[in-house]
Amino acid sequence: MTCPYCAHACKLEVNEFGKCGVNFHGKGIECVVYGHPEALNIDPIEKKPLYHVLPGSSSLSLGTAGCNFHCDFCQNWQLSQKKPSQKTPLLSPEKIVQIAYDNNCESISCTYNEPAIFFPYAKDIANSDKKLKHIWVSNGFYSPFTCKELPKFVDAINIDLKAFSKDFYKQIGGDLDVVCKNLIKLHEAGVWIEVTTLLIPGRNDSKKELEAIADFIAKNLSKTVPWHISAFHPDYKALDLNPTPIQSLQEAYKIGKDAGLNYVYLGNCGLTNNTFCPECGNILIKRDYFHSELIGLDENFCCLTCKRPLEGVFS
């Protein structure tokens, strides 16, 4: 049988797992982590990072074991590279929704590892409640089936555009073209998208490559799609690399702005990440770490000064 969830499209014999280590050919394709999140936390929405989705709210965040990539620099490798276990308590989709309500969360985020590998669980959670917003933090390496289904139940996605090199993606087990095509399809389908690039010294931080990423976002998605440029710290199997210098982040920021992107943010480095009105320069959202304060927006999320609406997903 062919696993339908990610772009690997693993062809599985009976009793064989896919590359993710999670989906299994038993009585059909079975997701062995269904109902068994390995991580369950209440996070500020800004931690995803999503800066244009319900600013200042809390999101119930969950992830399972496993991943369909094998990044040697993974910042969440304790989950993504872990073998699945059903020793964790069984949490039904309805129970996940109830936990979100009990903790005053306005959204549920499938994050920490790749949600596509636990697609049935993520979809059932979203379909259990339509009042909450449903979010994915993802690598974007979907099958055509998953990419077509996502707009039916996901309100916002932060997708890692890890590099703009086919060789880079090949090394981690992915395909740049697939991720780019999926980004375009999801944007055209009306899903709110924010893009993140983890800036790894010597691996994906050349001026040429960053210009290619910024140009892709501006020309193939929209200049209103936020680009989060995140600082790398040595982790997992990439302990010999240096942390991302602040100067590299600032240079990447300039590249994004020169490409015409309205919203460029720098993460994991302690710098301020205010949202400014692209029309008049007024501060719309003031941020301190993961705390957001709406100071320049009216009740309709328009700039108080020039009345330009801010793009995003708001209550």
Secondary structure, 3 states (H helix, E strand, C coil): CECCCECCCCECCCCCECCCCCEEECCCEEECCCCCCCEEEEEEHHHCCCCCECCCCEEEEEECCCCCCCCCCCCCHHHHCCCCCCCCCCCCHHHHHHHHHHCCCCEEEECCCCHHHHHHHHHHHHHCCCCCEEEEEECCCECHHHHHHHHHCCCEEEEECCCCCHHHHHHHCCCHHHHHHHHHHHHHCCCEEEEEEEECCCCCCCHHHHHHHHHHHHHHHCCCCCEEEEECCCCCCCCCCCCCCHHHHHHHHHHHHHCCCCCEEEECCCCCCCEECCCCCCEEEEEECCEEEECCECCCCEECCCCCECCCECC
